[in-house]
Amino acid sequence: MRFGLGEDRRSKYRNPRFASFLAQADPRSRNSDAYDARLRARRVVQRGLVALAVLAGAWVVVESAKALTMF
């Protein structure tokens, strides 16, 4: 028995009625706004860490160049 597949077996899309049933049968209510907010926050943190790593790398290069010019 294939759950969730469309009535047309050649279809690659899932049956939307099955997805609706799963959403209604789930006892936990999901707050999609909170989930989206977490995804946005995670993306901001990741971009911040990448920017910090780039700045740290640039600082190392500048300090190395300064140290080499002293000799």
SVG drawing of the C-alpha trace seen along z (x, -y; Angstrom):
<svg xmlns="http://www.w3.org/2000/svg" viewBox="-8 -48 73 50">
<polyline fill="none" stroke="black" stroke-width="0.4" points="0.0,0.0 1.4,-3.3 0.6,-6.2 0.5,-9.7 0.9,-9.2 -1.5,-10.7 -4.3,-8.7 -2.4,-8.7 0.6,-6.3 2.6,-8.1 2.4,-11.3 5.5,-12.5 3.6,-14.7 2.1,-13.6 -1.6,-13.6 -2.5,-17.0 -5.4,-15.4 -3.0,-13.1 -0.7,-16.0 -3.8,-17.8 -4.8,-14.7 -1.3,-14.5 -1.4,-18.2 -4.8,-17.8 -3.9,-14.5 -0.8,-15.9 -1.6,-16.6 1.1,-19.2 0.4,-22.5 3.3,-23.9 3.9,-27.6 5.4,-28.1 6.1,-31.8 8.4,-30.8 10.1,-28.2 10.7,-30.7 12.0,-33.2 14.5,-30.5 15.6,-29.9 16.2,-33.6 18.1,-33.9 20.2,-30.9 21.0,-32.4 21.9,-35.8 24.2,-34.1 25.9,-32.0 26.5,-35.1 27.8,-36.9 30.3,-34.1 31.5,-34.1 32.0,-37.8 33.9,-37.5 36.1,-34.8 36.8,-36.9 37.7,-39.9 39.9,-37.8 41.7,-36.4 42.2,-40.0 43.6,-41.1 46.1,-38.2 47.2,-39.1 47.6,-42.8 49.5,-42.0 51.8,-39.6 52.5,-42.1 53.4,-44.7 55.7,-42.2 57.5,-41.3 58.1,-44.9 59.9,-45.4 62.6,-42.9"/>
</svg>
